[in-house]
Amino acid sequence: MNDTTDEINRKYRQMIDMQSPQKRWVMGREMFERSRKMIKAGLRVEDPDASPFEIERRLFLRLYGKELSKQTKEGYINCLRRKFS
């Protein structure tokens, strides 16, 4: 769905382009962190009894599950398992 006019999109892009690269990086990082929090909240609604490890595992798979190899995913999940045990 896109309910934003081309003019508003252009103005928004101009506003972003006026920021320094460092500021744009910070903005992107903040948006990513907010997105992670929203996804985790949704995962908790789906399974209120899920452990912190399970929430992190599901978050990781939701974000990166299609892009990474099985071996890479298993390695990261094992690291998560150690972190939460």
Secondary structure, DSSP 8 states (H G I E B T S, - for coil): ---S-HHHHHHHHHHHHTS-HHHHHHHHHHHHHHHHHHHHHHHHHH-TT--HHHHHHHHHHHHHTTTS-HHHHHHHHHHHHHHH-
